Amino acid sequence: MDQLPAVRDVPAATAAQMAEVDRTASELAIPVEALMESAGHQIARVVRLWCGGRVPRRDVVAIAGTGNNGGDALVALRWLQGWGATVRAVLSGPADGLRPLARRQRDALDAIGVELIDGAADPAAARAAIERSDVLLDGLLGYSAKGPPRGAIAELIHATEGIRATIVAVDLPSGLDPDTGGAAGDVIRAGLTVTLALPKPGLLADKARHRVGTLILADIGIPSAAFARVGIDTTALFSSGDIVRVER
């Protein structure tokens, strides 16, 4: 990641502010699906950089929840497969439990022959896929999640403990409080976090460093006008590159 431009004094957006920014982006006629595609592409680009610029023969697994965070991870898998990686998706439950955008990304992977594992129905297969991965994308929970992880989500987090793979968190490690950096229960311990649009305050907290790992910020195409609505100036944030390393 040393080849990425580094930034300091980056503004942060709380979960409430990000929810307002996302709502404003929709008002500005920017579809959520377009932002998801951009987010997944940026995550895939960071994974490729992490792997030295090439991903053929790399085994990449995504653990994906039911919402947009999971959808971002599934988009990244599609890009990575196109670049030569071996990819699999471990879902936190059956396809009919996914929200519409995540379901669409799941169906796209199914259509191109990607192995899809229901982690709730087949925990042994899910654990086996996680344990043999080279890179694990954590797309279980996003910034809007409340309370400690439960059920299959918690079990999938447990399955990541002690694995050899580099864990790449999508936006923030699942289970981490986006505003405080604390954890009410189980939490992913990432080697690399790709946070989207702006970091959340919890990612910058000292107590979260060991869970966040290297912090990368990616531009996903949300205009500065949307952030201005919540009093945050992002006009020059990505002037040196659309993927930057955050120095804390």
Secondary structure, DSSP 4 states (H G I P E B T S, - for coil): -TTS-EE-S-----HHHHHHHHHHHHHTT--HHHHHHHHHHHHHHHHHHHTTT--TT-EEEEEE-SSHHHHHHHHHHHHHHHTT-EEEEEESS-GGGS-HHHHHHHHHHHHTT-EEEETTT-HHHHHHHHHT-SEEEEES--TT--SS--HHHHHHHHHTTT-SSEEEEESS-TTB-TTTS-BSS-----SEEEEESS--GGGGSGGGHHHH-EEEEE--S--HHHHHTTT---TTTTTT-SEEEEP-
